[in-house]
Amino acid sequence: MPLRERLRSSAPYLFILVGLVWIALAYDAYTNLLGWPAGVCLVSGVLLRFRRDANVTVSFSRAASLFGFLVSAYQVYVASLLIGGPFTVLASSSVAAFSLFAAVHVILFYSAGGQQKKG
């Protein structure tokens, strides 16, 4: 089975897993900003699990992954402003973690794609 097909078949579970990670990050940071990507990732995972063929599901899931990417990129930007000050170690680890998380959202974007039209 090709990698793309494996990603498509496990996409609902990946979205739910990423949503749970967002919940943990929101709880740890005491912020509601990180709660929004958690909610949309969880809803996308449920929709992909039960309504995979609906056009709305694919569009919503891709929008959710794009939203998560944008929030991750914003967190990288905010943390990068702190590099060079007294919080360099914390900021560097935050930049690395959210950069990796942004890359995960790019993978989610491509795994949420609909079935290819044949014929």
C-alpha positions as CSV (number, residue, x, y, z in Angstrom):
1,M,0.0,0.0,0.0
2,P,1.5,3.4,-1.0
3,L,2.3,6.0,1.6
4,R,-0.5,8.3,0.5
5,E,-3.1,5.6,0.8
6,R,-1.9,4.7,4.3
7,L,-2.1,8.4,5.3
8,R,-5.6,8.7,4.0
9,S,-6.7,5.6,5.9
10,S,-5.2,6.8,9.1
11,A,-6.2,10.5,8.7
12,P,-9.1,10.4,11.2
13,Y,-6.9,9.0,13.9
14,L,-4.1,11.5,13.1
15,F,-6.5,14.4,13.4
16,I,-7.8,13.2,16.7
17,L,-4.3,12.6,18.0
18,V,-3.2,16.1,16.9
19,G,-6.4,17.5,18.5
20,L,-5.5,15.9,21.8
21,V,-1.9,17.3,21.6
22,W,-3.5,20.8,21.1
23,I,-5.6,20.3,24.2
24,A,-2.5,19.4,26.2
25,L,-0.7,22.5,24.9
26,A,-3.7,24.7,25.6
27,Y,-3.9,23.3,29.1
28,D,-0.2,23.8,29.7
29,A,-0.1,27.3,28.3
30,Y,-3.4,28.4,30.0
31,T,-4.6,30.0,26.7
32,N,-7.8,29.7,24.7
33,L,-6.0,30.5,21.5
34,L,-4.6,26.9,21.3
35,G,-8.0,25.5,22.1
36,W,-9.5,26.4,18.8
37,P,-7.2,24.2,16.7
38,A,-7.9,21.4,19.2
39,G,-11.6,21.7,18.6
40,V,-11.5,21.8,14.8
41,C,-8.9,18.9,14.6
42,L,-11.2,16.7,16.8
43,V,-14.3,17.5,14.7
44,S,-12.3,16.8,11.5
45,G,-11.2,13.5,12.9
46,V,-14.8,12.5,13.7
47,L,-16.0,13.7,10.3
48,L,-13.3,11.9,8.5
49,R,-14.1,8.7,10.4
50,F,-17.9,8.7,9.8
51,R,-18.5,10.9,6.7
52,R,-15.4,10.4,4.6
53,D,-17.0,10.8,1.2
54,A,-18.8,14.1,1.9
55,N,-17.3,17.1,0.1
56,V,-17.8,19.2,3.2
57,T,-15.7,16.8,5.3
58,V,-12.7,17.1,3.0
59,S,-13.0,20.9,2.8
60,F,-13.4,21.2,6.6
61,S,-10.5,18.9,7.3
62,R,-8.2,20.8,5.0
63,A,-9.3,24.1,6.5
64,A,-8.7,22.7,10.0
65,S,-5.2,21.6,9.0
66,L,-4.5,25.0,7.5
67,F,-5.7,26.7,10.6
68,G,-3.5,24.5,12.8
69,F,-0.6,25.4,10.5
70,L,-1.2,29.1,10.8
71,V,-1.5,28.9,14.6
72,S,1.7,26.9,14.8
73,A,3.5,29.4,12.5
74,Y,2.2,32.3,14.7
75,Q,3.6,30.5,17.8
76,V,7.0,30.1,16.0
77,Y,6.9,33.8,15.2
78,V,6.1,34.8,18.8
79,A,8.7,32.5,20.3
80,S,11.4,33.6,17.8
81,L,11.0,37.2,19.1
82,L,12.2,36.0,22.5
83,I,15.4,34.4,21.2
84,G,18.4,36.5,22.3
85,G,16.9,37.6,25.6
86,P,16.6,35.9,29.0
87,F,14.3,33.2,27.6
88,T,16.5,31.9,24.8
89,V,16.4,28.3,25.9
90,L,12.6,28.2,26.3
91,A,12.1,30.2,23.1
92,S,14.4,27.9,21.1
93,S,12.7,24.8,22.2
94,S,9.3,26.4,21.5
95,V,10.4,27.3,18.0
96,A,11.6,23.8,17.3
97,A,8.4,22.2,18.7
98,F,6.0,24.4,16.9
99,S,8.0,24.1,13.7
100,L,7.6,20.4,13.9
101,F,4.0,20.7,14.7
102,A,3.5,23.0,11.6
103,A,5.1,20.3,9.5
104,V,2.6,17.7,11.0
105,H,-0.2,20.0,9.9
106,V,1.1,20.0,6.3
107,I,1.1,16.2,6.4
108,L,-2.5,16.4,7.7
109,F,-3.5,18.7,4.9
110,Y,-2.4,16.2,2.3
111,S,-3.8,13.2,4.2
112,A,-7.3,14.8,4.3
113,G,-7.7,14.8,0.6
114,G,-10.7,13.2,-1.0
115,Q,-10.7,10.1,-3.1
116,Q,-9.3,10.5,-6.5
117,K,-11.8,10.5,-9.3
118,K,-11.4,7.5,-11.7
119,G,-12.6,7.4,-15.2
